[in-house]
């Protein structure tokens, strides 16, 4: 059960980061530091989701 809760938290964080990246693209003056931090954490979230799928589904 705790794995499902962790997965839900990671998915929620990934969704927040995707919307944060989209909102950063809408700004006329982009802050590349925060954009790169968001992308780095989004990639980490995708890797955690991938590991969960490989571990529990396949």
PDB file of N, CA, C and O in Angstrom:
ATOM      1  N   UNK A   1       0.819  -1.203   0.000  1.00  0.00           N
ATOM      2  CA  UNK A   1       0.000   0.000   0.000  1.00  0.00           C
ATOM      3  C   UNK A   1       0.856   1.256   0.000  1.00  0.00           C
ATOM      4  O   UNK A   1       0.486   2.260  -0.609  1.00  0.00           O
ATOM      5  N   UNK A   2       1.979   1.210   0.668  1.00  0.00           N
ATOM      6  CA  UNK A   2       2.821   2.403   0.723  1.00  0.00           C
ATOM      7  C   UNK A   2       3.438   2.715  -0.636  1.00  0.00           C
ATOM      8  O   UNK A   2       3.726   3.874  -0.935  1.00  0.00           O
ATOM      9  N   UNK A   3       3.645   1.674  -1.470  1.00  0.00           N
ATOM     10  CA  UNK A   3       4.179   1.923  -2.810  1.00  0.00           C
ATOM     11  C   UNK A   3       3.193   2.714  -3.659  1.00  0.00           C
ATOM     12  O   UNK A   3       3.600   3.558  -4.457  1.00  0.00           O
ATOM     13  N   UNK A   4       1.917   2.451  -3.496  1.00  0.00           N
ATOM     14  CA  UNK A   4       0.900   3.177  -4.258  1.00  0.00           C
ATOM     15  C   UNK A   4       0.849   4.635  -3.811  1.00  0.00           C
ATOM     16  O   UNK A   4       0.681   5.533  -4.636  1.00  0.00           O
ATOM     17  N   UNK A   5       0.993   4.869  -2.519  1.00  0.00           N
ATOM     18  CA  UNK A   5       1.002   6.247  -2.012  1.00  0.00           C
ATOM     19  C   UNK A   5       2.216   6.995  -2.541  1.00  0.00           C
ATOM     20  O   UNK A   5       2.105   8.152  -2.948  1.00  0.00           O
ATOM     21  N   UNK A   6       3.382   6.337  -2.537  1.00  0.00           N
ATOM     22  CA  UNK A   6       4.588   6.960  -3.087  1.00  0.00           C
ATOM     23  C   UNK A   6       4.408   7.281  -4.565  1.00  0.00           C
ATOM     24  O   UNK A   6       4.809   8.350  -5.027  1.00  0.00           O
ATOM     25  N   UNK A   7       3.801   6.351  -5.309  1.00  0.00           N
ATOM     26  CA  UNK A   7       3.565   6.585  -6.733  1.00  0.00           C
ATOM     27  C   UNK A   7       2.631   7.765  -6.945  1.00  0.00           C
ATOM     28  O   UNK A   7       2.870   8.585  -7.831  1.00  0.00           O
ATOM     29  N   UNK A   8       1.579   7.868  -6.155  1.00  0.00           N
ATOM     30  CA  UNK A   8       0.651   9.000  -6.275  1.00  0.00           C
ATOM     31  C   UNK A   8       1.343  10.323  -5.971  1.00  0.00           C
ATOM     32  O   UNK A   8       1.086  11.326  -6.637  1.00  0.00           O
ATOM     33  N   UNK A   9       2.215  10.330  -4.974  1.00  0.00           N
ATOM     34  CA  UNK A   9       2.950  11.554  -4.647  1.00  0.00           C
ATOM     35  C   UNK A   9       3.885  11.933  -5.783  1.00  0.00           C
ATOM     36  O   UNK A   9       3.976  13.107  -6.142  1.00  0.00           O
ATOM     37  N   UNK A  10       4.580  10.956  -6.353  1.00  0.00           N
ATOM     38  CA  UNK A  10       5.495  11.237  -7.465  1.00  0.00           C
ATOM     39  C   UNK A  10       4.723  11.738  -8.676  1.00  0.00           C
ATOM     40  O   UNK A  10       5.184  12.656  -9.356  1.00  0.00           O
ATOM     41  N   UNK A  11       3.567  11.164  -8.962  1.00  0.00           N
ATOM     42  CA  UNK A  11       2.753  11.619 -10.093  1.00  0.00           C
ATOM     43  C   UNK A  11       2.255  13.036  -9.849  1.00  0.00           C
ATOM     44  O   UNK A  11       2.242  13.852 -10.771  1.00  0.00           O
ATOM     45  N   UNK A  12       1.844  13.343  -8.621  1.00  0.00           N
ATOM     46  CA  UNK A  12       1.388  14.703  -8.309  1.00  0.00           C
ATOM     47  C   UNK A  12       2.520  15.714  -8.472  1.00  0.00           C
ATOM     48  O   UNK A  12       2.309  16.804  -9.004  1.00  0.00           O
ATOM     49  N   UNK A  13       3.709  15.357  -8.020  1.00  0.00           N
ATOM     50  CA  UNK A  13       4.865  16.250  -8.180  1.00  0.00           C
ATOM     51  C   UNK A  13       5.199  16.423  -9.655  1.00  0.00           C
ATOM     52  O   UNK A  13       5.518  17.528 -10.092  1.00  0.00           O
ATOM     53  N   UNK A  14       5.129  15.341 -10.423  1.00  0.00           N
ATOM     54  CA  UNK A  14       5.416  15.425 -11.855  1.00  0.00           C
ATOM     55  C   UNK A  14       4.409  16.328 -12.562  1.00  0.00           C
ATOM     56  O   UNK A  14       4.785  17.108 -13.437  1.00  0.00           O
ATOM     57  N   UNK A  15       3.142  16.231 -12.193  1.00  0.00           N
ATOM     58  CA  UNK A  15       2.135  17.109 -12.794  1.00  0.00           C
ATOM     59  C   UNK A  15       2.394  18.570 -12.442  1.00  0.00           C
ATOM     60  O   UNK A  15       2.288  19.447 -13.299  1.00  0.00           O
ATOM     61  N   UNK A  16       2.732  18.828 -11.189  1.00  0.00           N
ATOM     62  CA  UNK A  16       3.055  20.194 -10.778  1.00  0.00           C
ATOM     63  C   UNK A  16       4.240  20.734 -11.567  1.00  0.00           C
ATOM     64  O   UNK A  16       4.224  21.881 -12.013  1.00  0.00           O
ATOM     65  N   UNK A  17       5.266  19.907 -11.740  1.00  0.00           N
ATOM     66  CA  UNK A  17       6.452  20.355 -12.474  1.00  0.00           C
ATOM     67  C   UNK A  17       6.145  20.602 -13.948  1.00  0.00           C
ATOM     68  O   UNK A  17       6.681  21.539 -14.540  1.00  0.00           O
ATOM     69  N   UNK A  18       5.290  19.772 -14.547  1.00  0.00           N
ATOM     70  CA  UNK A  18       4.926  20.003 -15.952  1.00  0.00           C
ATOM     71  C   UNK A  18       4.200  21.329 -16.106  1.00  0.00           C
ATOM     72  O   UNK A  18       4.482  22.084 -17.037  1.00  0.00           O
ATOM     73  N   UNK A  19       3.268  21.621 -15.205  1.00  0.00           N
ATOM     74  CA  UNK A  19       2.560  22.899 -15.286  1.00  0.00           C
ATOM     75  C   UNK A  19       3.489  24.071 -14.984  1.00  0.00           C
ATOM     76  O   UNK A  19       3.319  25.157 -15.538  1.00  0.00           O
ATOM     77  N   UNK A  20       4.458  23.859 -14.120  1.00  0.00           N
ATOM     78  CA  UNK A  20       5.441  24.901 -13.830  1.00  0.00           C
ATOM     79  C   UNK A  20       6.297  25.199 -15.057  1.00  0.00           C
ATOM     80  O   UNK A  20       6.596  26.358 -15.342  1.00  0.00           O
ATOM     81  N   UNK A  21       6.688  24.161 -15.778  1.00  0.00           N
ATOM     82  CA  UNK A  21       7.477  24.353 -16.999  1.00  0.00           C
ATOM     83  C   UNK A  21       6.650  25.052 -18.060  1.00  0.00           C
ATOM     84  O   UNK A  21       7.158  25.933 -18.754  1.00  0.00           O
ATOM     85  N   UNK A  22       5.389  24.678 -18.201  1.00  0.00           N
ATOM     86  CA  UNK A  22       4.512  25.333 -19.180  1.00  0.00           C
ATOM     87  C   UNK A  22       4.339  26.803 -18.840  1.00  0.00           C
ATOM     88  O   UNK A  22       4.377  27.652 -19.731  1.00  0.00           O
ATOM     89  N   UNK A  23       4.149  27.115 -17.566  1.00  0.00           N
ATOM     90  CA  UNK A  23       3.986  28.522 -17.183  1.00  0.00           C
ATOM     91  C   UNK A  23       5.278  29.305 -17.381  1.00  0.00           C
ATOM     92  O   UNK A  23       5.236  30.505 -17.650  1.00  0.00           O
ATOM     93  N   UNK A  24       6.413  28.649 -17.254  1.00  0.00           N
ATOM     94  CA  UNK A  24       7.697  29.328 -17.493  1.00  0.00           C
ATOM     95  C   UNK A  24       7.848  29.684 -18.971  1.00  0.00           C
ATOM     96  O   UNK A  24       8.433  30.715 -19.303  1.00  0.00           O
ATOM     97  N   UNK A  25       7.324  28.835 -19.862  1.00  0.00           N
ATOM     98  CA  UNK A  25       7.379  29.136 -21.293  1.00  0.00           C
ATOM     99  C   UNK A  25       6.479  30.310 -21.662  1.00  0.00           C
ATOM    100  O   UNK A  25       6.743  31.004 -22.643  1.00  0.00           O
ATOM    101  N   UNK A  26       5.423  30.539 -20.891  1.00  0.00           N
ATOM    102  CA  UNK A  26       4.505  31.637 -21.198  1.00  0.00           C
ATOM    103  C   UNK A  26       5.067  32.994 -20.807  1.00  0.00           C
ATOM    104  O   UNK A  26       4.600  34.022 -21.296  1.00  0.00           O
ATOM    105  N   UNK A  27       6.067  33.008 -19.928  1.00  0.00           N
ATOM    106  CA  UNK A  27       6.648  34.273 -19.480  1.00  0.00           C
ATOM    107  C   UNK A  27       7.525  34.875 -20.583  1.00  0.00           C
ATOM    108  O   UNK A  27       8.221  34.143 -21.286  1.00  0.00           O
ATOM    109  N   UNK A  28       7.494  36.210 -20.739  1.00  0.00           N
ATOM    110  CA  UNK A  28       8.381  36.824 -21.739  1.00  0.00           C
ATOM    111  C   UNK A  28       9.855  36.739 -21.327  1.00  0.00           C
ATOM    112  O   UNK A  28      10.729  36.558 -22.175  1.00  0.00           O
ATOM    113  N   UNK A  29      10.126  36.870 -20.031  1.00  0.00           N
ATOM    114  CA  UNK A  29      11.504  36.762 -19.532  1.00  0.00           C
ATOM    115  C   UNK A  29      11.621  35.445 -18.770  1.00  0.00           C
ATOM    116  O   UNK A  29      11.108  35.313 -17.658  1.00  0.00           O
ATOM    117  N   UNK A  30      12.296  34.481 -19.373  1.00  0.00           N
ATOM    118  CA  UNK A  30      12.387  33.153 -18.774  1.00  0.00           C
ATOM    119  C   UNK A  30      13.579  33.074 -17.823  1.00  0.00           C
ATOM    120  O   UNK A  30      14.664  33.566 -18.130  1.00  0.00           O
ATOM    121  N   UNK A  31      13.365  32.456 -16.678  1.00  0.00           N
ATOM    122  CA  UNK A  31      14.434  32.243 -15.711  1.00  0.00           C
ATOM    123  C   UNK A  31      14.984  30.834 -15.936  1.00  0.00           C
ATOM    124  O   UNK A  31      14.362  29.848 -15.538  1.00  0.00           O
ATOM    125  N   UNK A  32      16.134  30.746 -16.566  1.00  0.00           N
ATOM    126  CA  UNK A  32      16.678  29.447 -16.956  1.00  0.00           C
ATOM    127  C   UNK A  32      17.117  28.613 -15.752  1.00  0.00           C
ATOM    128  O   UNK A  32      17.138  27.384 -15.829  1.00  0.00           O
ATOM    129  N   UNK A  33      17.465  29.263 -14.648  1.00  0.00           N
ATOM    130  CA  UNK A  33      17.857  28.496 -13.464  1.00  0.00           C
ATOM    131  C   UNK A  33      16.685  27.650 -12.967  1.00  0.00           C
ATOM    132  O   UNK A  33      16.832  26.442 -12.783  1.00  0.00           O
ATOM    133  N   UNK A  34      15.526  28.270 -12.748  1.00  0.00           N
ATOM    134  CA  UNK A  34      14.370  27.522 -12.244  1.00  0.00           C
ATOM    135  C   UNK A  34      13.847  26.549 -13.284  1.00  0.00           C
ATOM    136  O   UNK A  34      13.350  25.477 -12.939  1.00  0.00           O
ATOM    137  N   UNK A  35      13.955  26.916 -14.559  1.00  0.00           N
ATOM    138  CA  UNK A  35      13.534  26.006 -15.625  1.00  0.00           C
ATOM    139  C   UNK A  35      14.383  24.735 -15.599  1.00  0.00           C
ATOM    140  O   UNK A  35      13.849  23.631 -15.705  1.00  0.00           O
ATOM    141  N   UNK A  36      15.696  24.885 -15.458  1.00  0.00           N
ATOM    142  CA  UNK A  36      16.569  23.710 -15.447  1.00  0.00           C
ATOM    143  C   UNK A  36      16.342  22.860 -14.195  1.00  0.00           C
ATOM    144  O   UNK A  36      16.412  21.633 -14.261  1.00  0.00           O
ATOM    145  N   UNK A  37      16.073  23.500 -13.064  1.00  0.00           N
ATOM    146  CA  UNK A  37      15.761  22.742 -11.843  1.00  0.00           C
ATOM    147  C   UNK A  37      14.468  21.953 -12.030  1.00  0.00           C
ATOM    148  O   UNK A  37      14.395  20.783 -11.654  1.00  0.00           O
ATOM    149  N   UNK A  38      13.447  22.586 -12.608  1.00  0.00           N
ATOM    150  CA  UNK A  38      12.171  21.900 -12.856  1.00  0.00           C
ATOM    151  C   UNK A  38      12.357  20.712 -13.787  1.00  0.00           C
ATOM    152  O   UNK A  38      11.809  19.638 -13.541  1.00  0.00           O
ATOM    153  N   UNK A  39      13.122  20.898 -14.849  1.00  0.00           N
ATOM    154  CA  UNK A  39      13.343  19.811 -15.804  1.00  0.00           C
ATOM    155  C   UNK A  39      14.101  18.662 -15.140  1.00  0.00           C
ATOM    156  O   UNK A  39      13.789  17.495 -15.374  1.00  0.00           O
ATOM    157  N   UNK A  40      15.082  18.985 -14.325  1.00  0.00           N
ATOM    158  CA  UNK A  40      15.864  17.950 -13.656  1.00  0.00           C
ATOM    159  C   UNK A  40      14.974  17.121 -12.720  1.00  0.00           C
ATOM    160  O   UNK A  40      15.054  15.893 -12.720  1.00  0.00           O
ATOM    161  N   UNK A  41      14.134  17.783 -11.930  1.00  0.00           N
ATOM    162  CA  UNK A  41      13.247  17.044 -11.030  1.00  0.00           C
ATOM    163  C   UNK A  41      12.162  16.288 -11.798  1.00  0.00           C
ATOM    164  O   UNK A  41      11.732  15.220 -11.364  1.00  0.00           O
ATOM    165  N   UNK A  42      11.719  16.827 -12.925  1.00  0.00           N
ATOM    166  CA  UNK A  42      10.731  16.120 -13.739  1.00  0.00           C
ATOM    167  C   UNK A  42      11.328  14.836 -14.314  1.00  0.00           C
ATOM    168  O   UNK A  42      10.664  13.799 -14.340  1.00  0.00           O
ATOM    169  N   UNK A  43      12.563  14.899 -14.769  1.00  0.00           N
ATOM    170  CA  UNK A  43      13.223  13.687 -15.257  1.00  0.00           C
ATOM    171  C   UNK A  43      13.382  12.659 -14.139  1.00  0.00           C
ATOM    172  O   UNK A  43      13.206  11.462 -14.366  1.00  0.00           O
ATOM    173  N   UNK A  44      13.711  13.117 -12.946  1.00  0.00           N
ATOM    174  CA  UNK A  44      13.825  12.202 -11.809  1.00  0.00           C
ATOM    175  C   UNK A  44      12.474  11.557 -11.491  1.00  0.00           C
ATOM    176  O   UNK A  44      12.410  10.368 -11.177  1.00  0.00           O
ATOM    177  N   UNK A  45      11.404  12.334 -11.572  1.00  0.00           N
ATOM    178  CA  UNK A  45      10.066  11.785 -11.318  1.00  0.00           C
ATOM    179  C   UNK A  45       9.704  10.750 -12.376  1.00  0.00           C
ATOM    180  O   UNK A  45       9.136   9.707 -12.053  1.00  0.00           O
ATOM    181  N   UNK A  46      10.030  11.030 -13.643  1.00  0.00           N
ATOM    182  CA  UNK A  46       9.755  10.051 -14.699  1.00  0.00           C
ATOM    183  C   UNK A  46      10.554   8.766 -14.484  1.00  0.00           C
ATOM    184  O   UNK A  46      10.049   7.673 -14.738  1.00  0.00           O
ATOM    185  N   UNK A  47      11.787   8.890 -14.023  1.00  0.00           N
ATOM    186  CA  UNK A  47      12.586   7.694 -13.752  1.00  0.00           C
ATOM    187  C   UNK A  47      12.000   6.890 -12.595  1.00  0.00           C
ATOM    188  O   UNK A  47      11.999   5.660 -12.644  1.00  0.00           O
ATOM    189  N   UNK A  48      11.508   7.553 -11.565  1.00  0.00           N
ATOM    190  CA  UNK A  48      10.869   6.841 -10.456  1.00  0.00           C
ATOM    191  C   UNK A  48       9.601   6.128 -10.907  1.00  0.00           C
ATOM    192  O   UNK A  48       9.337   5.001 -10.487  1.00  0.00           O
ATOM    193  N   UNK A  49       8.811   6.783 -11.763  1.00  0.00           N
ATOM    194  CA  UNK A  49       7.593   6.153 -12.284  1.00  0.00           C
ATOM    195  C   UNK A  49       7.954   4.953 -13.145  1.00  0.00           C
ATOM    196  O   UNK A  49       7.304   3.910 -13.065  1.00  0.00           O
ATOM    197  N   UNK A  50       8.990   5.095 -13.972  1.00  0.00           N
ATOM    198  CA  UNK A  50       9.434   3.989 -14.824  1.00  0.00           C
ATOM    199  C   UNK A  50       9.896   2.804 -13.977  1.00  0.00           C
ATOM    200  O   UNK A  50       9.552   1.660 -14.272  1.00  0.00           O
ATOM    201  N   UNK A  51      10.667   3.073 -12.935  1.00  0.00           N
ATOM    202  CA  UNK A  51      11.126   1.994 -12.056  1.00  0.00           C
ATOM    203  C   UNK A  51       9.960   1.301 -11.367  1.00  0.00           C
ATOM    204  O   UNK A  51       9.971   0.081 -11.208  1.00  0.00           O
ATOM    205  N   UNK A  52       8.954   2.067 -10.957  1.00  0.00           N
ATOM    206  CA  UNK A  52       7.780   1.467 -10.327  1.00  0.00           C
ATOM    207  C   UNK A  52       7.055   0.550 -11.311  1.00  0.00           C
ATOM    208  O   UNK A  52       6.648  -0.557 -10.957  1.00  0.00           O
ATOM    209  N   UNK A  53       6.898   1.021 -12.547  1.00  0.00           N
ATOM    210  CA  UNK A  53       6.198   0.212 -13.552  1.00  0.00           C
ATOM    211  C   UNK A  53       6.967  -1.065 -13.840  1.00  0.00           C
ATOM    212  O   UNK A  53       6.373  -2.140 -13.927  1.00  0.00           O
ATOM    213  N   UNK A  54       8.277  -0.960 -13.987  1.00  0.00           N
ATOM    214  CA  UNK A  54       9.083  -2.150 -14.264  1.00  0.00           C
ATOM    215  C   UNK A  54       9.033  -3.122 -13.083  1.00  0.00           C
ATOM    216  O   UNK A  54       8.965  -4.335 -13.282  1.00  0.00           O
ATOM    217  N   UNK A  55       9.065  -2.601 -11.869  1.00  0.00           N
ATOM    218  CA  UNK A  55       9.100  -3.455 -10.679  1.00  0.00           C
ATOM    219  C   UNK A  55       7.762  -4.138 -10.405  1.00  0.00           C
ATOM    220  O   UNK A  55       7.738  -5.303 -10.010  1.00  0.00           O
ATOM    221  N   UNK A  56       6.647  -3.430 -10.609  1.00  0.00           N
ATOM    222  CA  UNK A  56       5.356  -3.957 -10.174  1.00  0.00           C
ATOM    223  C   UNK A  56       4.460  -4.470 -11.303  1.00  0.00           C
ATOM    224  O   UNK A  56       3.581  -5.297 -11.063  1.00  0.00           O
ATOM    225  N   UNK A  57       4.667  -3.998 -12.505  1.00  0.00           N
ATOM    226  CA  UNK A  57       3.760  -4.402 -13.579  1.00  0.00           C
ATOM    227  C   UNK A  57       4.356  -5.536 -14.401  1.00  0.00           C
ATOM    228  O   UNK A  57       3.653  -6.477 -14.769  1.00  0.00           O
ATOM    229  N   UNK A  58       5.628  -5.448 -14.684  1.00  0.00           N
ATOM    230  CA  UNK A  58       6.243  -6.460 -15.555  1.00  0.00           C
ATOM    231  C   UNK A  58       6.896  -7.551 -14.757  1.00  0.00           C
ATOM    232  O   UNK A  58       7.461  -8.482 -15.330  1.00  0.00           O
TER     233      UNK A  58
END
